[in-house]
């Protein structure tokens, strides 16, 4: 489930212009095809998702 959420967030964050507002949790949930409630069971904020994406990116670069 986390992989699905992170993929949706990555797609939405990549589509945003740097100066624009980041997607909401509801938008990420809709893109992932899950309910907002289910998404919130894994992540409580967009910032938490961004941190995990950054962490995974850093880990992949070191591998």
Secondary structure by P-SEA (a helix, b strand, c coil): caaaaaaaaaaaaaacccccccccaaaaaaaacccaaaaaaccccaaaaaaaaaaaaaaaaac
